Amino acid sequence: MLRWLWFSLLIIVLDQVSKQLIEASFMVYETVSVLPFFNLTLAYNEGAAFSFLSDQGGWQRWFFAIVATGVTVVLVVWLSRLRDEKMLALSLSLVIGGAVGNLIDRLVYGYVIDFLDLFYGQYHWPAFNVADIAISIGVVVLFVDALFGQEPRTAG
């Protein structure tokens, strides 16, 4: 099932290319309105999801890098042991691609580049990126597969 890693690589490439395009075109916190509920806004996140621990002085960069690396290794090993579980393989490859995409940012820049800004009135969802979308979809697919997927086949 390691052939699914091509999909992870596709996510990584889409994530990194989109971040570089935005970074080359925007100043930090510059905003361009796209839809009445959606902006493009360049932001840097030194923390985790929802800027968790972003104000901690730098140690969190390495903490989150180590966590992302460990999770990625575990997921690749899990993926390598799958047989015919396509939905599970899809979910793991999405999470792997997203984790590595954000890990690259964290290692190269010390922060994650975010640029997608959804909002309603004055209430903004924290900015996110392609890697975050892949991770979120991967986790949802993982849960749906766990709840409604086929029963594992047993030998014999």
Buried (B, 14 or more C-beta within 10 A) or exposed (E): BEEBBEBBBEBBEBBBEBBEEBBEEBEEEBBEEEEEEEBBBBBBBBBBEEBEBBEEEEEBBEBBBEBBBEBBEEBBEBBEEBEEBEBBBBBBBBBBBBBBBBBBBBEEBBBBBBBBBBEEEEEEEBBBBBBBBBBBBBBEBBEEBEEEBEEEEEEE
